[in-house]
Amino acid sequence: MTAPRPEPPALHDRALQDLSFIRRTMEGAASFTDVPGWGLVALGAIAVIAAPIAARQTTPERWLAVWTITAALGATVGSAAMLHKMRQRLGREHALSFSVPARKFLFSLWPSIISGAVLTLALIDPFTPGIDAQLVARMIPGVWLLLYGMGVTTAGAFSIRAVPLMGFGFIALGVLALFLPFANGNVMMALGFGGLQTAFGVYIARRHGG
């Protein structure tokens, strides 16, 4: 006696499975378009204001404190601007959720930023008074610009074309800050976090909405 053949799946069940697979595939291949252009402009404005304030500080500790506060403020403003743009795209009637492209973008960006914070703590011993002036003149600006650029470039692989281009600009400034003998780290920070983010922010806001 032969065993009974299993019943074939219902046609509508197969259709639902196929649609779910297609939806997941299209979502995974999509680009993250919620990079906030005007948010980047706001970050650039914050950095432009911070640069001359940092330049007037009389000690490396105060210089680092100014840019650390600026980085924390920028992260807050940037995150809020991105969430606002996502909320506008989804509409008030939909719950805020992170799509596959959004998760890829964020998981590619934040490791480099966290690495910059860890390296800063490794270069500067918080339990030892005094900071070598050379660290804030070239090393820390170069490391911050380089790692931020690497994070932006990597995350930009899942976003619009302007994002990785901006990342390459940060990488170039970071390399110059580290290896150009007479590079002014504070000026490089102003050019990167101020100038680059403002220019690309205006472009993204005009071409990709907000």
Secondary structure, DSSP 8 states (H G I E B T S, - for coil): ----------HHHHHHHHHHHHHHHHHHHS-B----HHHHHHHHHHHHHHHHHHHT-SSHHHHHHHHHHHHHHHHHHHHHHHHHHHHHHH-TTS-----HHHHHHHHHHHHHHHHHHHHHHHHS-TTSS---HHIIIIIHHHHHHHHHHHHHHHHHTTB-THHHHHHHHHHHHHHHHHH-TT--HHHHHIIIIIIIHHHHHHHHHHHHT-
